[in-house]
Amino acid sequence: MKTNKGRVTKDGIRIYEAVDFDGMKTAGALAARILDDIAAHVVPGQSTAELDRLITQMVDDAGATSATIGYKGYQHASCISVNHVVCHGIPGDKKLKDGDILNIDVTVIVEGWFGDTSRMYVAGNLSRKAERLIQVTHDSLMKGIEAAKPGNTFGDIGHAIQLYAESNRMSVVRDFCGHGLGRVFHAPPNVLHYGRPGTGSVLEEGMFFTIEPMINLGRPETKVLADDWTAVTRDKSLSAQFEHSIGITADGCEIFTLSPGNLYHPTWAAS
């Protein structure tokens, strides 16, 4: 198989070749399958540390590597963010309670390619306000993905997400963003989840990146706790996030991290 010999744009964004999509599809499919498989274990009384242990075992059993273990000193195969935690929640011994919502974020490396995705879950019964937040967040992601096609800009993606979230009286977190990836974990561009149409770099076939909006029921401001990882909403409002890794194609984009079991939303688990 050829390696990625694509060019780099003036903005530092790598343009990958057609053959490179295969590597991303393999890595993305594994990450998505792990998120499918962990779903049955998200129940009241379960600790996030045990969820992370199971995810670590799944990565090992697949013969893959966790991208996050050892990354900047992080020691877990997942980030698990509960309720008002926006992102980068560290797995621990605290047990999930009925009605807790959580984002589980997993990145694996398969033959040098990075598959990065996250998804929302609920332990037990899903409240109406949490369900609405989760649905709007997922739909915001898909609005951004619809705008991801050659000739559009990254501002078009951010604007689509922001417009949808704010039209539903929710806010977009601005302190964190999506990112380029491929044979590296993080690379240009920064993919903002807000913005103005027609601004930013123009999308080209062969770009690989994540879109991963964080949407809050309250205000958008966040703060990072003393552990230097965990980000929470300043007003302690609920937050939700979904993430896909995608590649720009000739006429749109390909999602590398679709759920193989179509288990993309907690309502399938709560029903």
PEURRA-V95404 format. One record per backbone hydrogen bond with DSSP energy under -0.5 kcal/mol. NH is the residue of the N-H (numbers start at 1). CO is the residue of the C=O. E is the energy in kcal/mol with one decimal. If there is no record, write none. Layout:
# PEURRA-V95404
nh=NH co=CO e=E
nh=NH co=CO e=E
This chain:
# PEURRA-V95404
nh=5 co=3 e=-1.2
nh=9 co=13 e=-2.8
nh=12 co=9 e=-2.1
nh=14 co=12 e=-0.5
nh=15 co=7 e=-3.4
nh=16 co=14 e=-0.6
nh=16 co=206 e=-3.1
nh=20 co=17 e=-1.1
nh=21 co=17 e=-0.5
nh=21 co=18 e=-1.3
nh=22 co=19 e=-1.0
nh=23 co=19 e=-0.6
nh=24 co=20 e=-1.7
nh=25 co=21 e=-2.4
nh=26 co=22 e=-2.0
nh=27 co=23 e=-2.2
nh=28 co=24 e=-2.8
nh=29 co=25 e=-2.2
nh=30 co=26 e=-1.6
nh=31 co=27 e=-2.0
nh=32 co=28 e=-2.3
nh=33 co=29 e=-2.2
nh=34 co=30 e=-2.3
nh=35 co=31 e=-1.7
nh=36 co=32 e=-1.9
nh=37 co=33 e=-2.7
nh=38 co=34 e=-2.0
nh=39 co=35 e=-0.6
nh=39 co=36 e=-0.9
nh=41 co=38 e=-1.7
nh=42 co=39 e=-1.6
nh=43 co=41 e=-1.4
nh=45 co=96 e=-3.1
nh=46 co=43 e=-2.0
nh=48 co=94 e=-1.2
nh=49 co=92 e=-2.5
nh=51 co=47 e=-1.7
nh=52 co=48 e=-2.2
nh=53 co=49 e=-2.2
nh=54 co=50 e=-2.4
nh=55 co=51 e=-2.3
nh=56 co=52 e=-2.7
nh=57 co=53 e=-2.1
nh=58 co=54 e=-2.3
nh=59 co=55 e=-2.5
nh=60 co=56 e=-2.3
nh=61 co=57 e=-2.9
nh=62 co=58 e=-1.5
nh=63 co=60 e=-1.8
nh=64 co=59 e=-2.0
nh=65 co=109 e=-1.8
nh=67 co=107 e=-2.4
nh=68 co=107 e=-0.6
nh=70 co=68 e=-0.6
nh=70 co=74 e=-4.2
nh=71 co=68 e=-1.8
nh=72 co=70 e=-0.7
nh=73 co=70 e=-1.0
nh=74 co=71 e=-2.3
nh=79 co=105 e=-1.8
nh=80 co=89 e=-2.4
nh=81 co=103 e=-2.4
nh=82 co=80 e=-0.6
nh=83 co=101 e=-3.0
nh=85 co=82 e=-1.8
nh=86 co=84 e=-0.5
nh=86 co=231 e=-2.5
nh=87 co=231 e=-1.2
nh=96 co=46 e=-3.1
nh=99 co=123 e=-3.5
nh=100 co=97 e=-2.3
nh=102 co=121 e=-2.2
nh=103 co=81 e=-2.5
nh=104 co=119 e=-2.3
nh=105 co=79 e=-2.5
nh=105 co=103 e=-0.5
nh=106 co=117 e=-2.6
nh=107 co=77 e=-0.5
nh=108 co=115 e=-2.2
nh=109 co=65 e=-2.8
nh=110 co=113 e=-2.6
nh=113 co=110 e=-1.9
nh=114 co=182 e=-2.4
nh=115 co=108 e=-2.7
nh=116 co=114 e=-0.5
nh=117 co=106 e=-2.2
nh=118 co=243 e=-1.3
nh=119 co=104 e=-1.5
nh=121 co=102 e=-2.4
nh=123 co=100 e=-2.7
nh=124 co=122 e=-0.8
nh=127 co=125 e=-0.6
nh=131 co=127 e=-2.5
nh=132 co=128 e=-2.2
nh=133 co=129 e=-2.1
nh=134 co=130 e=-2.6
nh=135 co=131 e=-2.6
nh=136 co=132 e=-2.6
nh=137 co=133 e=-2.4
nh=138 co=134 e=-2.5
nh=139 co=135 e=-2.7
nh=140 co=136 e=-2.4
nh=141 co=137 e=-2.1
nh=142 co=138 e=-2.1
nh=143 co=139 e=-2.1
nh=144 co=140 e=-2.1
nh=145 co=141 e=-2.3
nh=146 co=142 e=-2.2
nh=147 co=143 e=-1.1
nh=148 co=145 e=-1.4
nh=149 co=147 e=-1.3
nh=150 co=249 e=-0.5
nh=151 co=203 e=-2.0
nh=152 co=149 e=-1.9
nh=154 co=201 e=-1.7
nh=155 co=199 e=-2.4
nh=157 co=153 e=-1.2
nh=158 co=154 e=-2.3
nh=159 co=155 e=-2.6
nh=160 co=156 e=-2.0
nh=161 co=157 e=-1.9
nh=162 co=158 e=-2.8
nh=163 co=159 e=-2.9
nh=164 co=160 e=-1.7
nh=165 co=161 e=-2.5
nh=166 co=162 e=-2.7
nh=167 co=163 e=-1.7
nh=168 co=164 e=-0.8
nh=168 co=165 e=-0.9
nh=169 co=166 e=-1.7
nh=170 co=165 e=-1.8
nh=171 co=216 e=-2.2
nh=173 co=171 e=-0.5
nh=173 co=214 e=-2.7
nh=178 co=191 e=-2.9
nh=180 co=187 e=-2.4
nh=180 co=189 e=-0.9
nh=181 co=208 e=-1.1
nh=182 co=184 e=-1.7
nh=187 co=180 e=-1.5
nh=191 co=178 e=-2.1
nh=191 co=189 e=-0.6
nh=192 co=190 e=-0.9
nh=199 co=196 e=-1.5
nh=203 co=152 e=-3.4
nh=206 co=248 e=-2.6
nh=207 co=204 e=-1.6
nh=209 co=246 e=-2.1
nh=210 co=179 e=-2.8
nh=211 co=244 e=-2.1
nh=215 co=213 e=-0.5
nh=215 co=240 e=-2.6
nh=216 co=171 e=-2.7
nh=217 co=238 e=-2.5
nh=223 co=232 e=-2.1
nh=225 co=230 e=-3.1
nh=228 co=225 e=-2.1
nh=231 co=87 e=-2.3
nh=232 co=223 e=-2.8
nh=233 co=84 e=-2.2
nh=234 co=221 e=-2.2
nh=236 co=233 e=-1.1
nh=239 co=83 e=-2.1
nh=240 co=215 e=-2.3
nh=242 co=213 e=-1.1
nh=243 co=118 e=-2.0
nh=244 co=211 e=-2.0
nh=246 co=209 e=-2.8
nh=247 co=254 e=-2.2
nh=248 co=207 e=-2.7
nh=249 co=252 e=-1.9
nh=254 co=247 e=-2.8
nh=256 co=245 e=-2.9
nh=256 co=254 e=-0.6
nh=257 co=245 e=-0.7
nh=262 co=259 e=-1.4
nh=264 co=262 e=-1.0
nh=268 co=265 e=-1.7
nh=269 co=266 e=-0.9
nh=270 co=266 e=-2.1
nh=271 co=267 e=-1.3
